[in-house]
């Protein structure tokens, strides 16, 4: 099967990827051979089914490359995972929508259909609960949307909340002020903001209270208006803590609650508030739930394999 390519040699280079790594990723997943000759991609293989799948994938990738977008092997693997999961693949839509830009001007986009649904769900709900394994972009994309809304003056403040499970929510014995006490627990959120705002601008926002870092225990008694609130690592909240957090939401505010229910670290086998919240709040208008899967993992390829291996291991031991 042949797929004609429009555009110039730069389009072809973007499609092939650095050192033809994009095509190598496809050939390592499917029993096909890819080659480019006379302005067309030739797909050959012993089985017509994978040839048709790869043909669809190449057409999607070529359309993106023709519009000038760079395509990485990680992008190709994410697209192949989406196809394997039976997700509706439309790479043009993924690449055309920019969530925000980094401090260096790099556009940030959803990498998978699941991530695109995540961003839409954040925008469509007052409160969104997002669960999924490591590397699915739960925290980073929430921060991206928070920064986008902050820059557009849709909110006046961003509040970062995380349970300090390792310290039992008792931070008083740690040296320094409140910010210095809680920094170790919100470092992943810091990393995301450094990427999007630059460290200097981020610290200015923190000093002015535009961005606030709060341990979960310190949220009691507050009402947050016109704020974008992110509760990260929510699997480590108790049901009472979850209720307390959710009732802090004020007028003009939005909350995103993220977590991975396979990584609960609560001491003494305490129940997780993230596990029960869907049963309690499901069906309430303005509250959404979204589950990301290993198909949405966009870190190094080995992370996807680790997530899948642990998932298989846990399922086998639960059955036993």
Secondary structure, 3 states (H helix, E strand, C coil): CEEECCCCHHHHHHHHCHHHHHHHHHHHHCCCEEEEECCEEEEECCCHHHHHHHHHHHHHHHHHHHCCCCCCHHHHHHHHHHHHCCCCCCHHHHHHCCCEECCCCCEECCCCHHHHHHHHHHHHCCEEEEECCCCCCHHHHHHHHHHHHHHCCCCCEEEEEECCHHHCCCCCCCCCCHHHHHHHHCHHHHHHHHHHHCHHHHHHHHHHCCEEEEEHHHHCCCCECCEEEEEECHHHCCHHHHHHHHCCECCCCEEEEEECCCCCCCHHHCCCHHHHHHHHHCCCCCEEEEECCHHHCCCCHHHHHHHHHHHHHHHHHHHC
